[in-house]
């Protein structure tokens, strides 16, 4: 495969992955090859290759004679994914605390400020997205390519749960305080403090997801 074709294949997979992450495509929604081909501007053979790659990542299901659909993540699997993410994020944040430059710290400070403004304006969906920017900046600072790649795959599968969790009463306030603690530790270039703060944050994420799942189950039983 020449360089152009390889880039097109990667771009198609990235485009579809990002669209699913943003919520453009919902769990169990069909991914129509012809529609994707027109939207992305590549041929259907490259769309099929991209979908096969996303199936390997656990983001898409391809069924014989029915095509591809966004994979539905079960409640139990959602908890397992966050627990797995926790181990990787703890590794990442230690590296980030060690390597953060003054420029990096200023960018993190800006993101936390934006998160606070969104929280105060009660824009919790945009708050959740900006939360993701904070974590991606930590990944960039850490420069741990393997952990970052694995976290990217897990993040794509968790979007609908993250949005549900942030809407749990009082979760956003706690989340903001947790992110401020992580930032303070990274700003101080303290790996131990950063790991402790991240562990506390991700415990809060797990608790939030469990609360959201419980609320959804209670509504289904009504």
Residue frames as a rotation matrix with the C-alpha (Angstrom) as fourth column:
UNK 1
0.580 0.815 0.000 0.00
0.815 -0.580 0.000 0.00
0.000 0.000 -1.000 0.00
UNK 2
-0.240 -0.710 0.662 1.48
0.629 -0.633 -0.451 3.37
0.739 0.309 0.598 -1.03
UNK 3
-0.889 -0.235 -0.392 1.77
0.457 -0.484 -0.746 6.30
-0.014 -0.843 0.538 1.40
UNK 4
-0.753 0.649 0.107 -1.34
-0.587 -0.736 0.336 8.07
0.297 0.191 0.936 0.07
UNK 5
0.018 0.788 -0.615 -3.56
-0.185 0.607 0.773 5.00
0.983 0.100 0.157 0.41
UNK 6
-0.364 -0.228 -0.903 -2.21
0.768 0.476 -0.429 4.31
0.528 -0.849 0.002 3.89
UNK 7
-0.997 -0.015 -0.078 -2.96
0.054 -0.848 -0.528 7.88
-0.058 -0.531 0.846 4.95
UNK 8
-0.441 0.894 -0.073 -6.48
-0.663 -0.270 0.699 7.65
0.605 0.357 0.712 3.51
UNK 9
-0.001 0.410 -0.912 -7.11
0.315 0.866 0.389 4.41
0.949 -0.287 -0.130 5.43
UNK 10
-0.642 -0.318 -0.698 -5.90
0.751 -0.073 -0.657 5.96
0.158 -0.945 0.286 8.68
UNK 11
-0.949 0.300 0.094 -7.91
-0.305 -0.951 -0.046 9.13
0.076 -0.073 0.994 8.06
UNK 12
-0.192 0.927 -0.323 -11.11
-0.395 0.228 0.890 7.14
0.898 0.298 0.322 7.44
UNK 13
-0.040 0.122 -0.992 -10.67
0.708 0.704 0.058 5.14
0.705 -0.699 -0.115 10.64
UNK 14
-0.844 -0.336 -0.419 -9.84
0.536 -0.583 -0.611 8.29
-0.039 -0.740 0.672 12.62
UNK 15
-0.774 0.606 0.185 -12.83
-0.463 -0.740 0.487 10.14
0.432 0.291 0.854 11.16
UNK 16
0.086 0.849 -0.522 -15.28
-0.076 0.528 0.846 7.37
0.993 -0.033 0.110 12.09
UNK 17
-0.250 -0.258 -0.933 -13.70
0.853 0.398 -0.338 6.88
0.459 -0.880 0.121 15.52
UNK 18
-0.980 -0.166 -0.106 -13.93
0.197 -0.872 -0.449 10.60
-0.018 -0.461 0.887 16.29
UNK 19
-0.498 0.864 0.078 -17.54
-0.522 -0.370 0.768 10.74
0.692 0.342 0.635 15.06
UNK 20
0.182 0.527 -0.830 -18.50
0.390 0.736 0.553 7.90
0.903 -0.424 -0.071 17.39
UNK 21
-0.541 -0.495 -0.680 -16.58
0.819 -0.124 -0.561 9.54
0.193 -0.860 0.472 20.25
UNK 22
-0.970 0.185 0.156 -18.48
-0.195 -0.979 -0.053 12.81
0.143 -0.082 0.986 19.70
UNK 23
-0.523 0.829 0.199 -21.77
0.129 0.308 -0.943 10.95
-0.842 -0.467 -0.268 19.75
UNK 24
-0.469 0.336 -0.817 -22.58
-0.850 -0.421 0.315 11.51
-0.238 0.842 0.483 16.07
UNK 25
-0.159 0.381 -0.911 -23.31
-0.422 0.808 0.412 7.78
0.893 0.450 0.032 15.87
UNK 26
0.146 0.356 0.923 -25.15
-0.988 0.006 0.154 6.10
0.049 -0.935 0.352 18.73
UNK 27
-0.702 -0.382 0.601 -24.73
-0.490 0.871 -0.019 2.58
-0.516 -0.308 -0.799 20.17
UNK 28
-0.267 0.510 0.818 -26.21
0.439 0.820 -0.368 -0.04
-0.858 0.261 -0.443 17.79
UNK 29
0.526 0.444 -0.726 -26.55
-0.394 -0.629 -0.670 2.54
-0.754 0.638 -0.155 15.00
UNK 30
0.635 -0.237 0.736 -25.77
0.666 0.651 -0.365 1.20
-0.392 0.721 0.571 11.53
UNK 31
-0.018 -0.720 -0.694 -22.68
-0.258 -0.668 0.699 2.53
-0.966 0.192 -0.173 9.77
UNK 32
0.805 0.462 0.372 -23.60
0.243 0.314 -0.918 2.65
-0.540 0.829 0.141 6.08
UNK 33
-0.096 -0.951 0.293 -20.54
0.736 0.130 0.665 2.26
-0.670 0.280 0.687 3.84
UNK 34
-0.056 0.109 0.992 -21.95
0.922 -0.376 0.094 4.38
0.383 0.920 -0.080 1.03
UNK 35
0.885 0.427 0.185 -22.89
0.310 -0.838 0.450 7.23
0.347 -0.341 -0.874 3.37
UNK 36
0.630 -0.723 -0.284 -19.46
0.242 -0.165 0.956 7.15
-0.738 -0.671 0.071 5.05
UNK 37
-0.137 -0.685 0.715 -17.72
0.933 0.154 0.326 7.07
-0.334 0.712 0.618 1.67
UNK 38
0.273 0.329 0.904 -19.52
0.689 -0.722 0.054 10.24
0.671 0.608 -0.424 0.57
UNK 39
0.984 0.175 -0.045 -19.03
0.152 -0.664 0.732 11.98
0.098 -0.727 -0.679 3.90
UNK 40
0.487 -0.867 -0.102 -15.31
0.212 0.004 0.977 11.25
-0.847 -0.498 0.186 4.20
UNK 41
0.682 -0.181 -0.708 -14.47
-0.682 -0.506 -0.528 11.38
-0.263 0.844 -0.468 0.49
UNK 42
-0.578 -0.815 0.047 -12.77
-0.740 0.547 0.392 8.00
-0.345 0.192 -0.919 0.09
UNK 43
-0.288 0.486 -0.825 -13.87
-0.663 0.521 0.538 4.86
0.692 0.701 0.172 -1.74
UNK 44
0.635 0.715 0.292 -15.90
-0.708 0.389 0.589 2.10
0.307 -0.581 0.753 -0.11
UNK 45
0.530 -0.505 -0.681 -12.99
0.336 0.863 -0.379 -0.35
0.779 -0.028 0.627 -0.03
UNK 46
-0.591 -0.760 0.272 -11.11
0.079 -0.390 -0.917 2.02
0.803 -0.521 0.290 2.29
UNK 47
-0.037 0.670 0.741 -14.25
-0.903 -0.340 0.261 2.41
0.427 -0.660 0.618 4.41
UNK 48
0.821 0.354 -0.448 -14.40
-0.205 0.915 0.347 -1.38
0.533 -0.193 0.824 4.80
UNK 49
-0.026 -0.916 -0.401 -10.74
0.495 0.337 -0.801 -1.48
0.868 -0.219 0.445 5.85
UNK 50
-0.620 -0.179 0.764 -11.37
-0.418 -0.748 -0.515 1.33
0.664 -0.639 0.389 8.37
UNK 51
0.375 0.850 0.370 -14.42
-0.837 0.138 0.530 -0.45
0.399 -0.509 0.763 9.82
UNK 52
0.651 -0.222 -0.726 -12.44
0.232 0.969 -0.089 -3.69
0.723 -0.111 0.682 10.14
UNK 53
-0.477 -0.876 0.075 -9.78
0.258 -0.221 -0.941 -1.81
0.840 -0.429 0.331 12.08
UNK 54
-0.434 0.393 0.811 -12.41
-0.781 -0.612 -0.122 -0.28
0.448 -0.686 0.573 14.39
UNK 55
0.707 0.628 -0.326 -13.88
-0.409 0.739 0.535 -3.74
0.577 -0.245 0.779 14.95
UNK 56
0.111 -0.764 -0.635 -10.45
0.519 0.590 -0.619 -4.88
0.848 -0.261 0.462 16.17
UNK 57
-0.774 -0.392 0.498 -10.48
-0.121 -0.680 -0.723 -1.95
0.622 -0.620 0.479 18.60
UNK 58
-0.682 0.570 -0.458 -13.85
0.729 0.485 -0.482 -3.08
-0.053 -0.663 -0.747 19.96
UNK 59
-0.759 0.358 -0.543 -15.69
-0.181 -0.918 -0.353 0.03
-0.625 -0.170 0.762 18.75
UNK 60
-0.147 0.651 -0.745 -17.62
-0.989 -0.121 0.090 -1.49
-0.032 0.750 0.661 15.83
UNK 61
-0.245 0.150 0.958 -19.38
-0.102 0.979 -0.179 -4.81
-0.964 -0.141 -0.224 15.17
UNK 62
-0.473 0.084 -0.877 -19.47
-0.880 -0.090 0.466 -6.21
-0.039 0.992 0.116 11.63
UNK 63
-0.122 0.561 0.819 -22.25
-0.297 0.766 -0.569 -8.75
-0.947 -0.313 0.073 10.98
UNK 64
-0.883 -0.224 0.413 -22.48
0.270 0.477 0.836 -10.99
-0.384 0.850 -0.361 7.89
UNK 65
-0.504 0.665 0.551 -24.97
0.766 0.049 0.641 -9.65
0.399 0.745 -0.534 5.34
UNK 66
0.585 0.749 -0.310 -25.91
0.807 -0.499 0.317 -6.77
0.083 -0.435 -0.897 7.65
UNK 67
0.298 -0.552 0.779 -22.82
0.212 -0.757 -0.618 -4.57
0.931 0.349 -0.109 7.68
UNK 68
-0.633 -0.690 -0.351 -21.33
0.554 -0.086 -0.828 -2.60
0.542 -0.718 0.437 10.55
UNK 69
0.599 0.737 0.312 -22.85
0.238 -0.536 0.810 -0.96
0.765 -0.411 -0.497 13.60
UNK 70
-0.175 -0.586 0.791 -21.55
-0.670 -0.517 -0.532 0.89
0.721 -0.623 -0.302 16.64
UNK 71
-0.380 -0.023 -0.925 -20.93
0.386 0.905 -0.181 -1.64
0.840 -0.426 -0.335 19.40
UNK 72
0.542 0.632 0.554 -23.09
-0.365 -0.417 0.832 -1.34
0.757 -0.653 0.005 22.49
UNK 73
-0.618 -0.784 -0.058 -21.02
-0.191 0.222 -0.956 -1.41
0.763 -0.580 -0.287 25.68
UNK 74
0.274 0.723 -0.634 -22.68
0.520 0.443 0.730 -3.22
0.809 -0.530 -0.255 28.59
UNK 75
0.793 0.081 0.604 -22.88
-0.403 -0.675 0.619 -1.64
0.458 -0.734 -0.502 32.04
UNK 76
0.863 -0.487 0.133 -20.51
0.194 0.564 0.802 -4.24
-0.466 -0.667 0.582 33.46
UNK 77
0.301 -0.783 0.544 -17.99
0.946 0.171 -0.276 -3.72
0.123 0.597 0.792 30.68
UNK 78
0.550 -0.051 0.833 -18.13
0.105 -0.986 -0.130 0.04
0.828 0.159 -0.537 31.21
UNK 79
0.907 -0.221 0.358 -16.93
-0.400 -0.190 0.896 -0.40
-0.130 -0.957 -0.261 34.79
UNK 80
0.607 -0.707 0.362 -14.19
0.581 0.706 0.405 -2.80
-0.542 -0.036 0.839 33.66
UNK 81
0.386 -0.447 0.807 -13.02
0.740 -0.372 -0.560 -0.31
0.551 0.814 0.186 31.02
UNK 82
0.697 -0.111 0.708 -12.73
-0.339 -0.922 0.190 2.50
0.632 -0.372 -0.680 33.58
UNK 83
0.861 -0.414 0.297 -10.84
-0.140 0.369 0.919 0.21
-0.490 -0.832 0.260 35.94
UNK 84
0.409 -0.721 0.559 -8.42
0.890 0.450 -0.071 -0.61
-0.200 0.526 0.826 33.12
UNK 85
0.494 -0.162 0.854 -8.18
0.367 -0.852 -0.374 3.05
0.788 0.498 -0.362 32.22
UNK 86
0.972 -0.077 0.223 -7.28
-0.232 -0.472 0.851 3.82
0.040 -0.878 -0.476 35.84
UNK 87
0.568 -0.803 0.182 -4.09
0.506 0.515 0.692 1.75
-0.649 -0.300 0.699 35.69
UNK 88
0.083 -0.525 0.847 -2.99
0.972 -0.143 -0.184 3.47
0.218 0.839 0.499 32.47
UNK 89
0.632 0.223 0.742 -3.91
0.190 -0.973 0.131 6.99
0.751 0.058 -0.658 33.62
UNK 90
0.941 -0.333 -0.057 -1.89
0.008 -0.147 0.989 6.55
-0.337 -0.932 -0.135 36.80
UNK 91
0.162 -0.902 0.399 1.14
0.858 0.329 0.395 5.69
-0.488 0.279 0.827 34.69
UNK 92
0.166 -0.018 0.986 0.51
0.799 -0.583 -0.146 8.63
0.577 0.812 -0.082 32.38
UNK 93
0.879 0.277 0.389 0.08
0.066 -0.877 0.476 11.21
0.473 -0.393 -0.789 35.14
UNK 94
0.665 -0.723 -0.187 3.36
0.371 0.103 0.923 10.22
-0.648 -0.683 0.337 36.80
UNK 95
-0.180 -0.728 0.662 5.24
0.969 -0.017 0.245 10.82
-0.167 0.686 0.708 33.55
UNK 96
0.350 0.394 0.850 3.33
0.601 -0.790 0.119 14.06
0.718 0.469 -0.514 32.99
UNK 97
0.992 0.026 -0.126 4.24
0.119 -0.549 0.827 15.36
-0.048 -0.835 -0.548 36.45
UNK 98
0.283 -0.959 0.006 7.89
0.596 0.180 0.782 14.59
-0.751 -0.218 0.623 35.81
UNK 99
-0.428 -0.540 0.725 8.02
0.880 -0.069 0.469 16.15
-0.203 0.839 0.505 32.34
UNK 100
0.587 0.782 0.208 5.62
0.809 -0.573 -0.132 19.11
0.015 0.246 -0.969 32.47
UNK 101
-0.595 -0.739 0.315 7.22
0.749 -0.652 -0.114 22.37
0.290 0.169 0.942 31.31
UNK 102
-0.702 0.338 -0.627 6.04
0.160 -0.784 -0.600 25.86
-0.694 -0.521 0.496 32.22
UNK 103
-0.737 0.437 -0.516 4.33
-0.670 -0.371 0.643 26.05
0.089 0.819 0.566 28.84
UNK 104
-0.610 0.502 -0.612 2.55
0.246 0.855 0.457 22.75
0.753 0.129 -0.645 29.52
UNK 105
-0.634 0.336 -0.696 1.42
0.745 0.023 -0.667 23.97
-0.208 -0.942 -0.265 32.92
UNK 106
-0.783 0.337 -0.523 0.03
-0.320 -0.939 -0.126 27.17
-0.534 0.069 0.843 31.41
UNK 107
-0.639 0.557 -0.531 -2.03
-0.508 0.213 0.835 25.16
0.578 0.803 0.147 28.90
UNK 108
-0.526 0.441 -0.727 -3.37
0.644 0.765 -0.002 22.90
0.555 -0.470 -0.686 31.66
UNK 109
-0.751 0.222 -0.622 -4.21
0.397 -0.601 -0.694 25.98
-0.528 -0.767 0.363 33.72
UNK 110
-0.774 0.467 -0.428 -6.16
-0.629 -0.650 0.427 27.39
-0.079 0.599 0.797 30.78
UNK 111
-0.541 0.575 -0.614 -8.12
-0.072 0.696 0.714 24.15
0.838 0.431 -0.335 30.33
UNK 112
-0.572 0.316 -0.757 -8.99
0.812 0.350 -0.467 23.95
0.118 -0.882 -0.457 34.03
UNK 113
-0.817 0.264 -0.512 -10.16
-0.059 -0.922 -0.382 27.57
-0.574 -0.281 0.769 33.86
UNK 114
-0.652 0.594 -0.471 -12.41
-0.646 -0.111 0.755 26.72
0.396 0.797 0.456 30.92
UNK 115
-0.530 0.444 -0.722 -13.78
0.447 0.870 0.207 23.72
0.721 -0.213 -0.660 32.81
UNK 116
-0.712 0.240 -0.660 -14.62
0.602 -0.275 -0.750 25.95
-0.362 -0.931 0.052 35.77
UNK 117
-0.791 0.422 -0.443 -16.40
-0.514 -0.852 0.105 28.48
-0.333 0.311 0.890 33.53
UNK 118
-0.540 0.592 -0.598 -18.46
-0.382 0.461 0.801 25.73
0.750 0.661 -0.023 31.90
UNK 119
-0.592 0.304 -0.746 -19.33
0.714 0.628 -0.311 24.27
0.374 -0.717 -0.589 35.29
UNK 120
-0.769 0.266 -0.581 -20.49
0.251 -0.710 -0.658 27.67
-0.588 -0.652 0.479 36.57
UNK 121
-0.608 0.561 -0.561 -22.62
-0.784 -0.537 0.313 28.15
-0.126 0.630 0.766 33.44
UNK 122
-0.022 0.593 0.805 -24.08
-0.422 0.724 -0.545 24.65
-0.906 -0.352 0.234 33.94
UNK 123
0.512 0.085 -0.855 -22.94
-0.851 0.186 -0.491 23.55
0.117 0.979 0.168 30.47
UNK 124
0.303 -0.387 0.871 -22.14
-0.571 0.658 0.491 20.01
-0.763 -0.646 -0.022 31.57
UNK 125
0.869 -0.012 0.494 -21.89
0.361 0.700 -0.616 18.42
-0.338 0.714 0.613 28.11
UNK 126
0.692 -0.666 0.279 -19.21
-0.102 -0.473 -0.875 20.88
0.715 0.577 -0.395 27.03
UNK 127
0.415 -0.528 0.741 -17.65
-0.902 -0.135 0.409 20.50
-0.116 -0.838 -0.532 30.48
UNK 128
0.657 -0.119 0.745 -17.33
-0.048 0.979 0.199 16.75
-0.753 -0.166 0.637 29.83
UNK 129
0.865 -0.340 0.368 -15.70
0.443 0.174 -0.880 17.36
0.235 0.924 0.301 26.44
UNK 130
0.527 -0.691 0.495 -13.23
-0.537 -0.722 -0.436 19.86
0.659 -0.036 -0.751 27.93
UNK 131
0.583 -0.259 0.771 -12.48
-0.610 0.487 0.625 17.33
-0.537 -0.834 0.126 30.66
UNK 132
0.824 -0.246 0.511 -11.33
0.454 0.825 -0.335 15.07
-0.340 0.508 0.791 27.82
UNK 133
0.710 -0.582 0.395 -9.00
0.021 -0.544 -0.839 17.82
0.703 0.604 -0.374 26.56
UNK 134
0.520 -0.500 0.692 -7.38
-0.854 -0.320 0.411 17.97
0.016 -0.805 -0.594 29.99
UNK 135
0.584 -0.270 0.765 -6.62
-0.129 0.900 0.416 14.26
-0.801 -0.342 0.491 29.93
UNK 136
0.828 -0.284 0.484 -5.37
0.558 0.326 -0.763 14.35
0.059 0.902 0.428 26.34
UNK 137
0.650 -0.628 0.428 -3.00
-0.469 -0.774 -0.425 17.18
0.599 0.076 -0.797 27.29
UNK 138
0.455 -0.475 0.753 -1.62
-0.717 0.306 0.626 15.00
-0.528 -0.825 -0.201 30.09
UNK 139
0.728 -0.163 0.666 -1.08
0.383 0.902 -0.197 12.22
-0.569 0.399 0.719 27.55
UNK 140
0.827 -0.411 0.383 0.78
0.214 -0.401 -0.891 14.64
0.520 0.819 -0.244 25.28
UNK 141
0.516 -0.641 0.568 3.01
-0.820 -0.561 0.112 15.81
0.247 -0.524 -0.815 28.13
UNK 142
0.568 -0.243 0.787 3.73
-0.431 0.726 0.535 12.25
-0.701 -0.643 0.308 29.30
UNK 143
0.111 -0.511 -0.852 4.93
-0.989 0.029 -0.146 11.11
0.099 0.859 -0.503 25.85
UNK 144
-0.610 -0.193 0.769 4.06
-0.355 0.934 -0.048 7.49
-0.709 -0.302 -0.638 26.61
UNK 145
-0.575 0.357 -0.736 2.88
-0.810 -0.120 0.575 6.32
0.117 0.926 0.358 23.19
UNK 146
-0.797 0.259 -0.545 1.73
0.145 0.959 0.244 2.81
0.586 0.115 -0.802 24.15
UNK 147
-0.666 0.563 -0.489 -0.40
0.613 0.040 -0.789 3.92
-0.425 -0.825 -0.372 27.10
UNK 148
-0.557 0.443 -0.702 -1.83
-0.450 -0.872 -0.193 6.82
-0.698 0.209 0.685 25.08
UNK 149
-0.716 0.273 -0.643 -2.82
-0.564 0.316 0.763 4.52
0.411 0.909 -0.073 22.21
UNK 150
-0.736 0.431 -0.523 -4.56
0.536 0.842 -0.059 2.09
0.415 -0.324 -0.850 24.55
UNK 151
-0.615 0.508 -0.603 -6.36
0.378 -0.481 -0.791 4.90
-0.692 -0.714 0.104 26.37
UNK 152
-0.707 0.333 -0.623 -7.59
-0.656 -0.638 0.403 6.29
-0.264 0.694 0.670 23.05
UNK 153
-0.699 0.439 -0.565 -9.26
-0.075 0.741 0.668 2.98
0.711 0.509 -0.485 22.27
UNK 154
-0.603 0.472 -0.644 -10.88
0.797 0.389 -0.462 2.83
0.032 -0.791 -0.610 25.72
UNK 155
-0.737 0.294 -0.608 -12.03
-0.014 -0.907 -0.421 6.45
-0.676 -0.302 0.673 25.58
UNK 156
-0.798 0.434 -0.418 -13.89
-0.531 -0.179 0.829 5.88
0.285 0.883 0.373 22.32
UNK 157
-0.524 0.585 -0.619 -15.97
0.365 0.811 0.458 3.16
0.770 0.014 -0.638 23.97
UNK 158
-0.534 0.194 -0.823 -16.82
0.844 0.060 -0.534 5.19
-0.055 -0.979 -0.196 27.07
UNK 159
-0.919 0.033 0.394 -18.33
0.060 -0.973 0.221 8.40
0.390 0.227 0.892 25.72
UNK 160
-0.056 0.990 0.131 -22.01
-0.097 -0.136 0.986 7.71
0.994 0.042 0.103 26.40
UNK 161
0.357 0.146 -0.923 -21.22
0.817 0.431 0.384 6.60
0.453 -0.891 0.034 29.97
UNK 162
-0.671 -0.675 -0.307 -19.09
0.741 -0.599 -0.304 9.68
0.021 -0.431 0.902 30.65
UNK 163
-0.718 0.474 0.510 -21.89
-0.177 -0.833 0.525 12.00
0.673 0.287 0.682 29.55
UNK 164
0.339 0.871 -0.355 -24.39
0.172 0.314 0.934 10.12
0.925 -0.378 -0.043 31.72
UNK 165
0.064 -0.383 -0.922 -22.06
0.958 0.283 -0.051 10.19
0.280 -0.879 0.385 34.72
UNK 166
-0.870 -0.478 0.118 -21.39
0.434 -0.858 -0.276 13.94
0.233 -0.189 0.954 34.59
UNK 167
-0.346 0.831 0.435 -25.16
-0.305 -0.538 0.786 14.55
0.887 0.139 0.440 34.84
UNK 168
0.080 0.304 -0.949 -25.36
0.783 0.571 0.248 12.71
0.617 -0.763 -0.192 38.18
UNK 169
0.851 0.329 0.410 -26.20
0.059 -0.835 0.547 15.33
0.522 -0.441 -0.730 40.86
UNK 170
0.832 -0.541 0.123 -23.08
-0.403 -0.437 0.804 16.94
-0.381 -0.719 -0.582 42.36
UNK 171
0.603 -0.645 0.470 -20.73
0.678 0.724 0.124 14.89
-0.420 0.244 0.874 40.16
UNK 172
0.539 -0.395 0.744 -19.55
0.536 -0.520 -0.665 17.90
0.650 0.757 -0.068 38.12
UNK 173
0.779 -0.243 0.577 -18.59
-0.523 -0.759 0.386 19.86
0.344 -0.603 -0.719 41.25
UNK 174
0.697 -0.528 0.486 -16.55
-0.125 0.578 0.807 16.93
-0.706 -0.623 0.337 42.56
UNK 175
0.609 -0.447 0.655 -15.00
0.787 0.447 -0.426 16.36
-0.102 0.775 0.624 39.13
UNK 176
0.691 -0.335 0.640 -13.82
0.040 -0.867 -0.497 19.97
0.722 0.369 -0.586 38.94
UNK 177
0.716 -0.424 0.555 -12.20
-0.685 -0.271 0.676 19.76
-0.137 -0.864 -0.485 42.37
UNK 178
0.659 -0.457 0.597 -10.51
0.271 0.885 0.379 16.48
-0.702 -0.088 0.707 41.39
UNK 179
0.612 -0.422 0.669 -9.08
0.725 -0.040 -0.688 17.97
0.317 0.906 0.281 38.20
UNK 180
0.732 -0.355 0.582 -7.80
-0.411 -0.911 -0.039 20.99
0.544 -0.211 -0.812 40.10
UNK 181
0.688 -0.477 0.547 -5.99
-0.439 0.325 0.837 18.62
-0.577 -0.817 0.015 42.48
UNK 182
0.592 -0.478 0.649 -4.42
0.709 0.692 -0.136 16.73
-0.384 0.541 0.749 39.58
UNK 183
0.668 -0.323 0.670 -3.32
0.350 -0.658 -0.667 20.00
0.656 0.680 -0.326 38.00
UNK 184
0.792 -0.360 0.493 -1.81
-0.598 -0.625 0.503 21.27
0.127 -0.693 -0.710 41.25
UNK 185
0.622 -0.560 0.547 0.26
0.011 0.706 0.709 18.10
-0.783 -0.435 0.445 41.58
UNK 186
0.502 -0.429 0.751 1.48
0.865 0.264 -0.427 18.25
-0.015 0.864 0.504 37.98
UNK 187
0.785 -0.184 0.592 2.24
-0.019 -0.962 -0.273 21.96
0.619 0.203 -0.758 38.39
UNK 188
0.682 -0.521 0.514 4.40
-0.682 -0.197 0.705 21.04
-0.266 -0.831 -0.489 41.38
UNK 189
0.120 -0.603 -0.788 6.12
-0.725 0.489 -0.485 18.32
0.678 0.630 -0.379 39.33
UNK 190
-0.470 -0.183 0.864 5.18
-0.821 0.449 -0.351 15.77
-0.324 -0.874 -0.362 42.02
UNK 191
-0.560 0.230 -0.796 4.56
-0.460 0.712 0.530 12.28
0.689 0.663 -0.293 40.56
UNK 192
-0.874 0.219 -0.435 3.40
0.455 0.684 -0.570 10.84
0.173 -0.696 -0.697 43.89
UNK 193
-0.610 0.672 -0.421 0.86
-0.090 -0.586 -0.805 13.61
-0.788 -0.453 0.418 44.50
UNK 194
-0.459 0.414 -0.786 -0.28
-0.886 -0.276 0.372 13.41
-0.063 0.868 0.493 40.89
UNK 195
-0.744 0.160 -0.649 -0.86
-0.061 0.951 0.304 9.66
0.666 0.266 -0.697 41.12
UNK 196
-0.812 0.450 -0.372 -2.80
0.502 0.214 -0.838 10.06
-0.297 -0.867 -0.399 44.35
UNK 197
-0.495 0.635 -0.593 -4.97
-0.436 -0.772 -0.463 12.83
-0.752 0.030 0.659 42.88
UNK 198
-0.507 0.278 -0.816 -5.64
-0.804 0.188 0.564 10.88
0.310 0.942 0.128 39.69
UNK 199
-0.867 0.188 -0.461 -6.54
0.277 0.951 -0.134 7.75
0.414 -0.244 -0.877 41.66
UNK 200
-0.659 0.646 -0.385 -9.06
0.282 -0.262 -0.923 9.77
-0.697 -0.717 -0.010 43.67
UNK 201
-0.441 0.476 -0.761 -10.47
-0.776 -0.628 0.057 11.31
-0.451 0.615 0.646 40.48
UNK 202
-0.604 0.172 -0.778 -10.93
-0.557 0.607 0.567 7.98
0.569 0.776 -0.271 38.71
UNK 203
-0.870 0.399 -0.289 -12.59
0.489 0.630 -0.603 6.48
-0.058 -0.666 -0.744 41.78
UNK 204
-0.465 0.707 -0.532 -15.05
-0.183 -0.665 -0.724 9.35
-0.866 -0.239 0.439 41.46
UNK 205
-0.490 0.245 -0.837 -15.55
-0.871 -0.083 0.485 8.54
0.050 0.966 0.254 37.77
UNK 206
-0.841 0.148 -0.520 -16.30
0.070 0.984 0.166 4.90
0.536 0.103 -0.838 38.59
UNK 207
-0.721 0.599 -0.348 -18.72
0.468 0.051 -0.882 5.92
-0.511 -0.799 -0.317 41.33
UNK 208
-0.446 0.540 -0.714 -20.41
-0.579 -0.782 -0.230 8.37
-0.682 0.311 0.662 38.95
UNK 209
-0.612 0.182 -0.769 -20.86
-0.663 0.411 0.625 5.74
0.430 0.893 -0.131 36.27
UNK 210
-0.862 0.306 -0.404 -22.27
0.439 0.849 -0.294 3.29
0.253 -0.431 -0.866 38.80
UNK 211
-0.579 0.670 -0.466 -24.73
0.141 -0.480 -0.866 5.95
-0.803 -0.567 0.183 39.98
UNK 212
-0.441 0.392 -0.808 -25.75
-0.845 -0.485 0.226 6.70
-0.303 0.782 0.545 36.39
UNK 213
-0.772 0.124 -0.623 -26.27
-0.229 0.861 0.455 3.01
0.593 0.494 -0.636 35.67
UNK 214
-0.808 0.472 -0.353 -28.34
0.561 0.430 -0.707 2.59
-0.182 -0.769 -0.612 38.82
UNK 215
-0.486 0.634 -0.601 -30.48
-0.303 -0.768 -0.564 5.61
-0.819 -0.092 0.566 37.91
UNK 216
-0.529 0.252 -0.810 -31.08
-0.833 0.030 0.553 4.25
0.163 0.967 0.194 34.41
UNK 217
-0.834 0.202 -0.514 -32.07
0.189 0.979 0.078 0.86
0.519 -0.032 -0.854 35.79
UNK 218
-0.718 0.592 -0.367 -34.45
0.373 -0.119 -0.920 2.47
-0.588 -0.797 -0.135 38.27
UNK 219
-0.399 0.563 -0.724 -36.15
-0.719 -0.682 -0.134 4.43
-0.569 0.466 0.677 35.47
UNK 220
-0.656 0.117 -0.745 -36.46
-0.566 0.577 0.589 1.25
0.499 0.809 -0.312 33.38
UNK 221
-0.870 0.294 -0.396 -38.21
0.450 0.802 -0.392 -0.47
0.202 -0.520 -0.830 36.29
UNK 222
-0.741 0.618 -0.264 -40.83
-0.277 -0.638 -0.718 2.28
-0.612 -0.459 0.644 36.64
